[in-house]
Each structure stands twice: as structure tokens, then as C-alpha cells.
Amino acid sequence: MEQNNHDFSIPQRQPSVAIGIILIKFFRMTIRAMWPILVSLIIGRRAGSTFDDIILYVVIGFAAYNLIGSVLTYFRFYYYIKDNAIVLDKGVLKKTRTNIPFERIQTINFSQNLLHRLFNVVSVEIDSAGANKSEISIDALSKDEAIALREYIIAEKEHLISESGTEEEKEISLDRSPSELLLHLTPSDLLKVGVSQNHLRSMGIIFAFVFTTMNELTNDIGDFVSDQFTQFESFAEHNTLFAFVVSAILVTVISFLFSLGNSLLKYYDLKLWMSKNGLKLVRGLLNREEVTINRNKVQMVSWSTNPIRKLFKMYTLQIAQASSSEVNAHKSKINVPGSYKEQLAKVINMVFPSEYLGTEVKHSISPVIKFRIVLFYGVLPSLVALSAWFLIQDTAFYFLLALPLSFFLGQAYHKKRSYEINEELIRSNGGIVGTENVLTQIHKIQAVKVKQSWYQRRKQLATIKLYTAAGEMSIPYIRLSEALQLENFVLYRVQTDKREWM
Amino acid sequence: MINHFENLSIDPNELPGLEGINFKLIDPNYLKVSLISSVLFFVILIGGAIAIIEFSDIEEKINSYLISMSVIIILAAVNITLTILGFKKKQYALRQRDIIYTKGLIWSVRTTVPFNRIQHAELKQGPIERLYKINSLKLYTAGGQSSDLVIPGLPDKDALSMKDFVLKKTEEDGTKQS
């Protein structure tokens, strides 16, 4: 309560920079929705076409609407503190008032994009917990003021709780205990993370992007491609192998650079702090993002690795926390790539009771799943391809490759898939090329499903699914009797555990 | 029975299992409601197909009719058979601490939601359901859409009392949320 130079009790507007930030936010939303129209307008504009003119007017109209909208939004937006609650008044046509009492505030997150950093402001997100979920976000506050506001709320909240709160509430009160810097992604670590990204995924994204863009630009993609590549095509016809190698290298290099750039933007200078009650994460190059993870809200912790990342002895740590709003869903799963084993262990030890973290018996799943994988990913595609012989001729033979591939897929899947359980925790292991492990506390499970296909019923097998407030865990193809015991035990633990799951 | 999990403090075989649970069928009127809605759906589909064929400039209209109608009729037949046969699989049971709902003819699914994990409950009634005086009970959990439980085909007189029962149980079993 040292910062008394800020008086939060009077309704205040955001600093005037906020107009610009709101404007840009509106603008980005519009462009994201309408960029195909804009691109085709710029590229394909023919003089004197009335249709194009109309579109242009519509675009200008939208821009004007945005401008007016953001200015009005700014002037109708007030925030203040009243009766130990933070209050937000906003709305141009429909006025709304959001009110979050201090006791219910769970996290206060700051984030900064490039523009915010230029003007030394932050955007603030205040998240609450409990039955009446709500969330406040302020687009721009000067950094000093935001910090003062956070300090003020935390101090007041502690004050309130120490006066009237229960023991339990005191424990979950906002975190002020000293925190330890657990992980800092150095430039070399960042490079390793970039190199070991899933490049196939980037390739997919690039392909999807290229094809959708082309579809928007030209109505007939076939014509477009043949127009562009006629010369290349005649050359390529005689040098098929050469053309293949060149395009393969090109695609690989582009995907590689794409994922490298992507990880640089996203994970630059990533820092993870750990304290008694939670974790704090800051990351990003242009968009500086800050996420607070409350220990009690964590529902699942998972860690995965792929062959390249394994060479660097690195894991991707994912912490899934119960989110109070659907909008914020992307923030409910936090990825920390480039975590080393000891950092992983520290996080898991903090989140889950460490006395239960020993090794347990690995229960494997039924080997029958191998046949199913061969059937669905090997035999069926081959049969479809062969029956389409009259359409694709010799190409059909390539599809026979699916048979050995699916065989290895099935072997690898079955070998790595297993689960472990004890009184407190349940863990599932899996992966095909890499490995993936998911760990959750049994009492955090919300619902249980036991599924059986017609085939599984015949073989006395079942798939069990466990739902938590931040994702699900699935254990496929285990014996029915095992699934029933698992179901009963999980339900028993959930029903008798009086601890809060959040 | 063998115990698959030796490391647990309690033998799962000693826990109350599914034996002796009194599963209840849902109201037979629900079958009528689902049949009426699928018939309506297919009527609209046929209408749409006719409109498309009539307004397009296809020359061999009879062929298009033959193909589209036979596809729609096969789909409708499969759908209706599955609806009728699958109806008996839709069952629910209220236990002391949880609620169970089973469904699915080919892929059977049994969902169990403990009362102390239910966030809120509501009754829903569509226009056709209203005619037959039945309701769907929707139970929301924090597990999101895929774990929310919907029990259809509850007659008006039972639905409300069941909802109240579930909410009462939720209150008794639930840990207090701050």
C-alpha cells in the first residue's frame, strides 16, 4: 500500500494511447476476417468494374466504422475500485458493468505487444474463480499504474483474507512468496527448440495457407498452376527426379525456416518462475505474454519429446489449468518447450503431492490394437486404392506401402502405450515416434466414460476416458474387467475425496 | 475375480460395481419423437434434392432422381433401423453418489458423472418433445462439452423431481467452492 499516488476509487479512462491500441485491435480483427477480399481487390482490380468499386466502398465503410467504434469504445470505458471490488463500465450501445470482488480474483496477467512496448503500456487481464465466472480485460494501462493496481489489489486481498478468511483461503491467496527462476530459454536453447520443432506440422500449415490463398485469388487453381508452370512442366517432364528433389528440398527448407521463425517469435526469452503457489511464465519476441498458473487450478501436466528433441535431452512441458472462460481457452494450456528433466521434475513435484510420485507398475494395453491399426491404416487404404485401379492405374501399387507402414505403426503404438495408477495419480504413456506422458490427480476427474465398439465387445475389451476440467485422458483397448475396476476405483476416489479440485 | 491393481489400498472388486444396478429405460415417447424428427429431416432433404434437380439444367432428370432418392432412402432406412434398435440401449441409473447413462448400439458408451462434480443442471424441451410431454435433463460438468451428460426422454412429471434430486445430491456431496 505504498503506492498511494494512484487513486483508483475515481472512475478513470485508459491512457489515450489506448485509442490507437483498440483501433489496431479492431483493424486486425477486420483484416483477419476480410483479407481474401482485400488481396483479390489489390491484385485483381480492373478499372471501371462497378462490382469492385462497391467492394471498395464496403471496405472503406468498415474502416470508418472501426475508427468511430474504437474511439467511442475508448470514451465509454471506465475502471475503478469500489467496495473492495474492481469495477469496469463499458459498452457503446449497450452498457455493461463488470464487478469482481478482490477475494475472487485469482490471477492478474499483463501482456505487451510491440505497440504496447513502444508506449510503455501493458494490457491487463483479471481472471476470477468460482461459480460466477467472469473476466476483465483492460487494453492499455501505463506500466506503473498497472503494477500499482496489481500491488494494491494483492495487498487488499491479503488484508481481507487475513481478517475474515478461513485457513484454506489464506493458503490459496494470491502469491507473494519469493519465486525462483526455474527456466530461462537461452539463445542456444531457443535454437535447439526451433530445430526440433515438428516440421511436418509447419509443412502442413504452409500447404494449407498456399492452397486457401490461391483458391481465393483464382477461381480455377488448376488453370493457375498450369499457367505458371508450363515452362517448368515441360522441363520437369524430362527430369522428373530432378524436379522432385528440387521441390522436396525447397519445401523442407521453407518449413524448417517457418518453424524456426515461429519458435523465435513465440518462445524468445522465455522465463518460468516457480513459487510455493504457482508458476509464472513470460515469453515472446514481439508479443510479450505473461501467464500466471495457480497451483490449485492445474488439472493435468504432460510432457512429450520427439527424436530430435530427445538428442538435446529436452522435453515440451504442458501445463493444463482449468480456465474460467471459454474465450481464454488458449491460455489454459501452457507449453514450455525446451525443459530439461530436472526442471520437469521440479514442476511436477510442486503441482502434485511428491510422496505419490514414485514409479508404478506399467499396465500395457491389449495387443489386439495392432491388428486394428493394420486393418484401418494398412489394409483398408490398400483395398480402396486397388479397387480404384481403373482410375489411378499403377499408382495403386504405392498404396500397398501402407501395409508395412501400418505394421510398424501398430508395433510402436502398442509398445509405448501404457498407463500407471496409484492412490493419488494416474499417468498415461504413449507416442509413436516420440513419447508423450500425461499425469493427473484422480480427484480432479469430472466424469468417466467406458466405450466399447462392436469389435471390442466381442473381444471383451474397452476404452476408458477420464475427463478433467482441462482436457481428457484416454486409455484404449484394455480388458473389460480391468476397465470396470479402473472405473470403479476412479469413481470411488472422486466421490470420497473432499478436497477441492480447483 | 482377479485384481488388476495390486498397489491400491482398496481392492476394486470390493467397490460397488455395476451388478445389481437398476437401469431404467427412458420414456417410449422419446422413440416417437426421434422418429418424427428423422422423418422430418429426410422430408426436408428430399425437398432440397428435388429443388436442386429441378432448378439445375441437368438433362437426364430421371437418372438424378433415381440416384439421389435411392441414396436418401437407404440413409433413411439405416437411420430409422438404428434409432429403433438403439432405443433400448438408452438407459440411466441413479446411484447413491453418481448418475449413469448408457447409449449406443454399435459403439456403446457408458458415462458416469459423480454428483459432487456437477456444476449445474437444466431441463430442455424441444417443440416435438413438448407435444409428447417429455424432457431432456442436461448436466453440466467442468469437463467441458464432451463430458456433459444429456439424458433424453424423461416424462414431465419425473423430469423436475429428478433434476431437483440431482441438485440436492450435488449440494450434499459437493465440496464448497470458494
Interface residues (C-beta under 8 A of the other chain):
Chain A: E103 R104 A129 G130 A131 E168 E169 I172 A322 E360 V361 H363 I421 N422 E423 I445 Q446 A447 V448 K449 V450 K451 Q452 S453 W454 R457 Y467 T468 A469 E472 R479 S481 E482 L484 Q485 L486 E487 N488 F489 L491 Y492 V494 Q495 K498 R499 E500 W501 M502
Chain B: M1 I2 N3 H4 F5 E6 N7 L8 S9 I10 P12 N13 L15 P16 G17 L18 R97 D98 I106 W107 S108 V109 R110 T111 T112 V113 P114 F115 N116 R117 Q119 T141 A142 G143 G144 S146 S147 L149 D173 T175 K176 Q177 S178
